[in-house]
Amino acid sequence: MGIDAGAVATKLVIVKDDMSIIASAERATTMEPGKLSARMLEETIDAAGLSRDEIGYIVATGQGRRSVDIADLARTEITAFARGAHFLSPDSEIVVDMGGHGIRVMRMGEMGIVSDFRTNDKCSSGTGCFMDTMAAALEVSIGEVGERSLHSRMAEHVNASCTVFAESEVVSLIAKGKATDDILAGLNSMVARKIIALVNATRCRGKVLLCGGVARNRGVINEIGKEIDRELEVPEEPHLVGALGAVLLSPRKRKIMTEEEAPVKAEAVREPFLKRFLRWSA
């Protein structure tokens, strides 16, 4: 099982041995990610008809990974995300993690190893947190941000990339009577430009995999597709890539051999050792 304790949302996945997902869950991250993860685990296994004994290794990742007490192991976000992305799309050269508090662009090498890494500046513009703030200012749900922007007739240009200034600009556009769909389209276009700039900075021409919670925003994905001249792919569940990667980083279950399967029985090793020890003592 993998748990991605992110800055904005905590995600959990339970998989079979063949890596097919049995169950998943997502909740808003709280001040106590450890308790939240434990509660999510109980709720998820109950809903899936599983028992706690059926869960093997639990690996945590994300900013709150060290607070997840139920985890057997903890791995960094970059390592887990890269592993999950490579599993889903091994031919992708660039992986973009559009997360809650940051945008990470990773250049993938052989076997899913990150060979280059870039991130956005200190400002949270373009992240999930940024989109949540803009949705609240426009009084729409975060799930509507992408869909409604697709109905825009003329996108409003949003100049500010800083969250604080962008919110001020949005409030100003609302006061001028601009349509909400047009403002949302302008915001999604601004986010897309920021992501494209980071991708272009890698100077890679290969396939790009777009992941993270913001990848569920069809408006942003649509704008990226218009402006970038590379093949794009978005996983079916882009927000679960980190949690899936955490599962892939768990150690394999060790097989306990029976006496018949053991190549050398314990008695066969113990007796010669005792004889050698007694000869040495004498």
ABEGO torsion letter per residue (X at the ends): XBBBBBAABBBBBBBBAAGBBABBBBBBBBABAAAAAAAAAAAAAAAAGBBAAABBBBBBBEAAAAABAABABBBBAAAAAAAAAAAABAABABBBBBBAABBBBBBBBBGGBBABBBBBBABABGBAAAAAAAAAAAGBBAAAAAAAAAABABBBBBABABAAAAAAAAAAAAAAGBBAAAAAAAAAAAAAAAAAAAAAAAGBABBBBBBEAAAABAAAAAAAAAABABBBBBBABAAAAAAAAAAAABBBBBBBBBAAABABBAAAAAAAAAAAAAAAAX
